[in-house]
């Protein structure tokens, strides 16, 4: 199953239409960035194999972590 991770989202903010007696003065637009913290893991290959009766008894299976890497993840 493939899980799609969206990138960070950005929106430009500008204040307008103040209620009198308030005023805005000179201002520049600001950019708000919504950080996406979603992540997923997947296998780097479809197939893996290990020699039968391997001496060390270990198979290396590579995984790929996509999206945010700011939190903990376990597999």
Backbone atoms as SQL, in Angstrom:
CREATE TABLE atoms (id INTEGER PRIMARY KEY, chain TEXT, resi INTEGER, resn TEXT, atom TEXT, x REAL, y REAL, z REAL);
INSERT INTO atoms VALUES
  (1, 'A', 1, 'UNK', 'N', 0.839, -1.175, 0.000),
  (2, 'A', 1, 'UNK', 'CA', 0.000, 0.000, 0.000),
  (3, 'A', 1, 'UNK', 'C', 0.884, 1.239, 0.000),
  (4, 'A', 2, 'UNK', 'N', 0.623, 2.131, -0.930),
  (5, 'A', 2, 'UNK', 'CA', 1.388, 3.368, -1.023),
  (6, 'A', 2, 'UNK', 'C', 0.636, 4.473, -0.301),
  (7, 'A', 3, 'UNK', 'N', 1.344, 5.184, 0.549),
  (8, 'A', 3, 'UNK', 'CA', 0.745, 6.307, 1.278),
  (9, 'A', 3, 'UNK', 'C', 1.398, 7.575, 0.776),
  (10, 'A', 4, 'UNK', 'N', 0.590, 8.517, 0.340),
  (11, 'A', 4, 'UNK', 'CA', 1.114, 9.761, -0.194),
  (12, 'A', 4, 'UNK', 'C', 1.244, 10.791, 0.926),
  (13, 'A', 5, 'UNK', 'N', 2.387, 11.423, 0.989),
  (14, 'A', 5, 'UNK', 'CA', 2.670, 12.441, 1.989),
  (15, 'A', 5, 'UNK', 'C', 2.647, 13.795, 1.293),
  (16, 'A', 6, 'UNK', 'N', 1.821, 14.697, 1.765),
  (17, 'A', 6, 'UNK', 'CA', 1.776, 16.022, 1.167),
  (18, 'A', 6, 'UNK', 'C', 2.896, 16.881, 1.730),
  (19, 'A', 7, 'UNK', 'N', 3.321, 17.844, 0.960),
  (20, 'A', 7, 'UNK', 'CA', 4.377, 18.743, 1.412),
  (21, 'A', 7, 'UNK', 'C', 3.775, 19.806, 2.334),
  (22, 'A', 8, 'UNK', 'N', 4.643, 20.648, 2.900),
  (23, 'A', 8, 'UNK', 'CA', 4.168, 21.755, 3.734),
  (24, 'A', 8, 'UNK', 'C', 3.248, 22.646, 2.896),
  (25, 'A', 9, 'UNK', 'N', 2.265, 23.252, 3.551),
  (26, 'A', 9, 'UNK', 'CA', 1.318, 24.123, 2.860),
  (27, 'A', 9, 'UNK', 'C', 1.625, 25.577, 3.197),
  (28, 'A', 10, 'UNK', 'N', 1.477, 26.476, 2.218),
  (29, 'A', 10, 'UNK', 'CA', 1.765, 27.896, 2.430),
  (30, 'A', 10, 'UNK', 'C', 0.580, 28.731, 1.969),
  (31, 'A', 11, 'UNK', 'N', 0.304, 29.808, 2.712),
  (32, 'A', 11, 'UNK', 'CA', -0.750, 30.752, 2.354),
  (33, 'A', 11, 'UNK', 'C', -0.239, 32.160, 2.649),
  (34, 'A', 12, 'UNK', 'N', -0.592, 33.112, 1.804),
  (35, 'A', 12, 'UNK', 'CA', -0.206, 34.504, 2.004),
  (36, 'A', 12, 'UNK', 'C', -1.327, 35.214, 2.756),
  (37, 'A', 13, 'UNK', 'N', -0.976, 35.939, 3.816),
  (38, 'A', 13, 'UNK', 'CA', -1.948, 36.635, 4.660),
  (39, 'A', 13, 'UNK', 'C', -1.770, 38.145, 4.537),
  (40, 'A', 14, 'UNK', 'N', -2.906, 38.839, 4.375),
  (41, 'A', 14, 'UNK', 'CA', -2.902, 40.297, 4.343),
  (42, 'A', 14, 'UNK', 'C', -4.119, 40.780, 5.121),
  (43, 'A', 15, 'UNK', 'N', -3.926, 41.719, 6.059),
  (44, 'A', 15, 'UNK', 'CA', -5.033, 42.287, 6.818),
  (45, 'A', 15, 'UNK', 'C', -5.765, 43.318, 5.972),
  (46, 'A', 16, 'UNK', 'N', -7.105, 43.381, 6.141),
  (47, 'A', 16, 'UNK', 'CA', -7.880, 44.366, 5.395),
  (48, 'A', 16, 'UNK', 'C', -9.163, 44.702, 6.152),
  (49, 'A', 17, 'UNK', 'N', -9.807, 45.789, 5.749),
  (50, 'A', 17, 'UNK', 'CA', -11.097, 46.236, 6.275),
  (51, 'A', 17, 'UNK', 'C', -11.148, 46.324, 7.799),
  (52, 'A', 18, 'UNK', 'N', -10.297, 47.154, 8.423),
  (53, 'A', 18, 'UNK', 'CA', -10.366, 47.308, 9.877),
  (54, 'A', 18, 'UNK', 'C', -11.647, 48.047, 10.282),
  (55, 'A', 19, 'UNK', 'N', -12.114, 47.771, 11.486),
  (56, 'A', 19, 'UNK', 'CA', -13.292, 48.462, 12.026),
  (57, 'A', 19, 'UNK', 'C', -12.841, 49.776, 12.657),
  (58, 'A', 20, 'UNK', 'N', -13.392, 50.914, 12.215),
  (59, 'A', 20, 'UNK', 'CA', -13.008, 52.204, 12.805),
  (60, 'A', 20, 'UNK', 'C', -13.253, 52.192, 14.313),
  (61, 'A', 21, 'UNK', 'N', -12.409, 52.816, 15.095),
  (62, 'A', 21, 'UNK', 'CA', -11.376, 53.775, 14.726),
  (63, 'A', 21, 'UNK', 'C', -10.024, 53.129, 14.459),
  (64, 'A', 22, 'UNK', 'N', -9.970, 51.814, 14.307),
  (65, 'A', 22, 'UNK', 'CA', -8.684, 51.122, 14.059),
  (66, 'A', 22, 'UNK', 'C', -8.198, 51.406, 12.649),
  (67, 'A', 23, 'UNK', 'N', -6.896, 51.341, 12.482),
  (68, 'A', 23, 'UNK', 'CA', -6.274, 51.479, 11.171),
  (69, 'A', 23, 'UNK', 'C', -5.187, 50.441, 11.014),
  (70, 'A', 24, 'UNK', 'N', -4.768, 50.239, 9.787),
  (71, 'A', 24, 'UNK', 'CA', -3.748, 49.215, 9.524),
  (72, 'A', 24, 'UNK', 'C', -2.364, 49.800, 9.327),
  (73, 'A', 25, 'UNK', 'N', -2.276, 50.982, 8.765),
  (74, 'A', 25, 'UNK', 'CA', -0.963, 51.533, 8.478),
  (75, 'A', 25, 'UNK', 'C', -0.320, 50.790, 7.318),
  (76, 'A', 26, 'UNK', 'N', 0.978, 51.030, 7.138),
  (77, 'A', 26, 'UNK', 'CA', 1.711, 50.365, 6.061),
  (78, 'A', 26, 'UNK', 'C', 2.029, 48.939, 6.503),
  (79, 'A', 27, 'UNK', 'N', 1.774, 47.982, 5.637),
  (80, 'A', 27, 'UNK', 'CA', 2.030, 46.581, 5.984),
  (81, 'A', 27, 'UNK', 'C', 2.461, 45.794, 4.757),
  (82, 'A', 28, 'UNK', 'N', 3.172, 44.739, 5.000),
  (83, 'A', 28, 'UNK', 'CA', 3.557, 43.805, 3.965),
  (84, 'A', 28, 'UNK', 'C', 2.781, 42.508, 4.170),
  (85, 'A', 29, 'UNK', 'N', 2.466, 41.805, 3.090),
  (86, 'A', 29, 'UNK', 'CA', 1.831, 40.492, 3.262),
  (87, 'A', 29, 'UNK', 'C', 2.773, 39.548, 4.017),
  (88, 'A', 30, 'UNK', 'N', 2.198, 38.627, 4.758),
  (89, 'A', 30, 'UNK', 'CA', 2.981, 37.623, 5.486),
  (90, 'A', 30, 'UNK', 'C', 2.675, 36.247, 4.914),
  (91, 'A', 31, 'UNK', 'N', 3.609, 35.340, 5.052),
  (92, 'A', 31, 'UNK', 'CA', 3.408, 33.969, 4.604),
  (93, 'A', 31, 'UNK', 'C', 3.282, 33.061, 5.812),
  (94, 'A', 32, 'UNK', 'N', 2.206, 32.295, 5.858),
  (95, 'A', 32, 'UNK', 'CA', 1.985, 31.299, 6.903),
  (96, 'A', 32, 'UNK', 'C', 2.332, 29.938, 6.313),
  (97, 'A', 33, 'UNK', 'N', 3.202, 29.189, 6.996),
  (98, 'A', 33, 'UNK', 'CA', 3.560, 27.843, 6.551),
  (99, 'A', 33, 'UNK', 'C', 3.008, 26.832, 7.539),
  (100, 'A', 34, 'UNK', 'N', 2.204, 25.913, 7.039),
  (101, 'A', 34, 'UNK', 'CA', 1.662, 24.823, 7.851),
  (102, 'A', 34, 'UNK', 'C', 2.568, 23.622, 7.637),
  (103, 'A', 35, 'UNK', 'N', 3.311, 23.248, 8.683),
  (104, 'A', 35, 'UNK', 'CA', 4.270, 22.155, 8.568),
  (105, 'A', 35, 'UNK', 'C', 3.545, 20.816, 8.618),
  (106, 'A', 36, 'UNK', 'N', 3.816, 19.980, 7.644),
  (107, 'A', 36, 'UNK', 'CA', 3.208, 18.655, 7.596),
  (108, 'A', 36, 'UNK', 'C', 4.080, 17.695, 8.393),
  (109, 'A', 37, 'UNK', 'N', 3.500, 17.067, 9.410),
  (110, 'A', 37, 'UNK', 'CA', 4.277, 16.152, 10.249),
  (111, 'A', 37, 'UNK', 'C', 3.974, 14.683, 9.942),
  (112, 'A', 38, 'UNK', 'N', 3.252, 14.406, 8.851),
  (113, 'A', 38, 'UNK', 'CA', 2.961, 13.022, 8.476),
  (114, 'A', 38, 'UNK', 'C', 4.224, 12.333, 7.974),
  (115, 'A', 39, 'UNK', 'N', 4.323, 11.057, 8.250),
  (116, 'A', 39, 'UNK', 'CA', 5.424, 10.273, 7.705),
  (117, 'A', 39, 'UNK', 'C', 4.938, 8.857, 7.459),
  (118, 'A', 40, 'UNK', 'N', 5.703, 8.119, 6.694),
  (119, 'A', 40, 'UNK', 'CA', 5.373, 6.720, 6.424),
  (120, 'A', 40, 'UNK', 'C', 6.673, 5.956, 6.222),
  (121, 'A', 41, 'UNK', 'N', 6.602, 4.652, 6.311),
  (122, 'A', 41, 'UNK', 'CA', 7.756, 3.802, 6.033),
  (123, 'A', 41, 'UNK', 'C', 7.365, 2.793, 4.975),
  (124, 'A', 42, 'UNK', 'N', 8.338, 2.383, 4.185),
  (125, 'A', 42, 'UNK', 'CA', 8.121, 1.369, 3.160),
  (126, 'A', 42, 'UNK', 'C', 9.413, 0.594, 2.974),
  (127, 'A', 43, 'UNK', 'N', 9.308, -0.556, 2.362),
  (128, 'A', 43, 'UNK', 'CA', 10.490, -1.362, 2.066),
  (129, 'A', 43, 'UNK', 'C', 11.165, -0.809, 0.819),
  (130, 'A', 44, 'UNK', 'N', 12.491, -0.824, 0.782),
  (131, 'A', 44, 'UNK', 'CA', 13.214, -0.290, -0.367),
  (132, 'A', 44, 'UNK', 'C', 13.199, -1.263, -1.544),
  (133, 'A', 45, 'UNK', 'N', 12.838, -2.503, -1.312),
  (134, 'A', 45, 'UNK', 'CA', 12.770, -3.502, -2.381),
  (135, 'A', 45, 'UNK', 'C', 11.503, -4.334, -2.196),
  (136, 'A', 46, 'UNK', 'N', 11.019, -4.905, -3.280),
  (137, 'A', 46, 'UNK', 'CA', 9.840, -5.769, -3.204),
  (138, 'A', 46, 'UNK', 'C', 10.201, -7.143, -2.669),
  (139, 'A', 47, 'UNK', 'N', 11.404, -7.620, -2.974),
  (140, 'A', 47, 'UNK', 'CA', 11.805, -8.972, -2.593),
  (141, 'A', 47, 'UNK', 'C', 13.112, -8.956, -1.800),
  (142, 'A', 48, 'UNK', 'N', 13.197, -9.811, -0.817),
  (143, 'A', 48, 'UNK', 'CA', 14.418, -9.987, -0.027),
  (144, 'A', 48, 'UNK', 'C', 14.700, -11.475, 0.071),
  (145, 'A', 49, 'UNK', 'N', 15.970, -11.808, 0.219),
  (146, 'A', 49, 'UNK', 'CA', 16.320, -13.223, 0.402),
  (147, 'A', 49, 'UNK', 'C', 17.515, -13.321, 1.340),
  (148, 'A', 50, 'UNK', 'N', 17.644, -14.469, 1.963),
  (149, 'A', 50, 'UNK', 'CA', 18.767, -14.732, 2.858),
  (150, 'A', 50, 'UNK', 'C', 19.139, -16.196, 2.674),
  (151, 'A', 51, 'UNK', 'N', 20.405, -16.480, 2.716),
  (152, 'A', 51, 'UNK', 'CA', 20.893, -17.847, 2.562),
  (153, 'A', 51, 'UNK', 'C', 20.360, -18.706, 3.706),
  (154, 'A', 52, 'UNK', 'N', 19.878, -19.870, 3.366),
  (155, 'A', 52, 'UNK', 'CA', 19.373, -20.789, 4.387),
  (156, 'A', 52, 'UNK', 'C', 20.516, -21.164, 5.327),
  (157, 'A', 53, 'UNK', 'N', 20.236, -21.191, 6.619),
  (158, 'A', 53, 'UNK', 'CA', 21.227, -21.522, 7.650),
  (159, 'A', 53, 'UNK', 'C', 22.412, -20.557, 7.653),
  (160, 'A', 54, 'UNK', 'N', 22.151, -19.288, 7.452),
  (161, 'A', 54, 'UNK', 'CA', 23.217, -18.280, 7.490),
  (162, 'A', 54, 'UNK', 'C', 23.883, -18.307, 8.859),
  (163, 'A', 55, 'UNK', 'N', 25.187, -18.165, 8.889),
  (164, 'A', 55, 'UNK', 'CA', 25.937, -18.272, 10.141),
  (165, 'A', 55, 'UNK', 'C', 25.524, -17.225, 11.168),
  (166, 'A', 56, 'UNK', 'N', 25.282, -16.007, 10.721),
  (167, 'A', 56, 'UNK', 'CA', 24.943, -14.963, 11.694),
  (168, 'A', 56, 'UNK', 'C', 23.443, -14.906, 11.986),
  (169, 'A', 57, 'UNK', 'N', 22.620, -15.574, 11.185),
  (170, 'A', 57, 'UNK', 'CA', 21.176, -15.589, 11.413),
  (171, 'A', 57, 'UNK', 'C', 20.501, -14.247, 11.225),
  (172, 'A', 58, 'UNK', 'N', 21.153, -13.348, 10.490),
  (173, 'A', 58, 'UNK', 'CA', 20.637, -11.998, 10.319),
  (174, 'A', 58, 'UNK', 'C', 20.357, -11.723, 8.847),
  (175, 'A', 59, 'UNK', 'N', 19.232, -11.087, 8.574),
  (176, 'A', 59, 'UNK', 'CA', 18.919, -10.609, 7.229),
  (177, 'A', 59, 'UNK', 'C', 18.783, -9.094, 7.302),
  (178, 'A', 60, 'UNK', 'N', 19.402, -8.394, 6.393),
  (179, 'A', 60, 'UNK', 'CA', 19.308, -6.941, 6.349),
  (180, 'A', 60, 'UNK', 'C', 18.158, -6.551, 5.433),
  (181, 'A', 61, 'UNK', 'N', 17.215, -5.795, 5.975),
  (182, 'A', 61, 'UNK', 'CA', 16.060, -5.340, 5.210),
  (183, 'A', 61, 'UNK', 'C', 16.026, -3.822, 5.300),
  (184, 'A', 62, 'UNK', 'N', 16.266, -3.160, 4.177),
  (185, 'A', 62, 'UNK', 'CA', 16.302, -1.701, 4.130),
  (186, 'A', 62, 'UNK', 'C', 14.891, -1.150, 4.030),
  (187, 'A', 63, 'UNK', 'N', 14.648, -0.071, 4.778),
  (188, 'A', 63, 'UNK', 'CA', 13.363, 0.609, 4.710),
  (189, 'A', 63, 'UNK', 'C', 13.585, 2.076, 4.372),
  (190, 'A', 64, 'UNK', 'N', 12.537, 2.717, 3.897),
  (191, 'A', 64, 'UNK', 'CA', 12.592, 4.129, 3.528),
  (192, 'A', 64, 'UNK', 'C', 11.551, 4.872, 4.358),
  (193, 'A', 65, 'UNK', 'N', 11.985, 5.934, 5.006),
  (194, 'A', 65, 'UNK', 'CA', 11.056, 6.784, 5.743),
  (195, 'A', 65, 'UNK', 'C', 10.793, 8.029, 4.912),
  (196, 'A', 66, 'UNK', 'N', 9.524, 8.297, 4.631),
  (197, 'A', 66, 'UNK', 'CA', 9.136, 9.443, 3.813),
  (198, 'A', 66, 'UNK', 'C', 8.364, 10.446, 4.660),
  (199, 'A', 67, 'UNK', 'N', 8.420, 11.681, 4.253),
  (200, 'A', 67, 'UNK', 'CA', 7.690, 12.726, 4.973),
  (201, 'A', 67, 'UNK', 'C', 8.536, 13.302, 6.087),
  (202, 'A', 68, 'UNK', 'N', 7.892, 13.638, 7.185),
  (203, 'A', 68, 'UNK', 'CA', 8.575, 14.274, 8.299),
  (204, 'A', 68, 'UNK', 'C', 9.493, 13.292, 9.028),
  (205, 'A', 69, 'UNK', 'N', 10.632, 13.775, 9.430),
  (206, 'A', 69, 'UNK', 'CA', 11.553, 12.973, 10.244),
  (207, 'A', 69, 'UNK', 'C', 11.741, 13.618, 11.613),
  (208, 'A', 70, 'UNK', 'N', 10.783, 14.461, 12.012),
  (209, 'A', 70, 'UNK', 'CA', 10.940, 15.194, 13.271),
  (210, 'A', 70, 'UNK', 'C', 10.486, 14.407, 14.490),
  (211, 'A', 71, 'UNK', 'N', 9.846, 13.267, 14.312),
  (212, 'A', 71, 'UNK', 'CA', 9.375, 12.486, 15.447),
  (213, 'A', 71, 'UNK', 'C', 9.956, 11.091, 15.455),
  (214, 'A', 72, 'UNK', 'N', 9.509, 10.280, 16.411),
  (215, 'A', 72, 'UNK', 'CA', 9.976, 8.906, 16.512),
  (216, 'A', 72, 'UNK', 'C', 9.229, 8.019, 15.524),
  (217, 'A', 73, 'UNK', 'N', 9.881, 6.954, 15.126),
  (218, 'A', 73, 'UNK', 'CA', 9.273, 5.989, 14.221),
  (219, 'A', 73, 'UNK', 'C', 9.825, 4.618, 14.553),
  (220, 'A', 74, 'UNK', 'N', 8.970, 3.604, 14.536),
  (221, 'A', 74, 'UNK', 'CA', 9.453, 2.239, 14.767),
  (222, 'A', 74, 'UNK', 'C', 8.841, 1.311, 13.751),
  (223, 'A', 75, 'UNK', 'N', 9.571, 0.276, 13.434),
  (224, 'A', 75, 'UNK', 'CA', 9.117, -0.704, 12.446),
  (225, 'A', 75, 'UNK', 'C', 9.184, -2.063, 13.088);
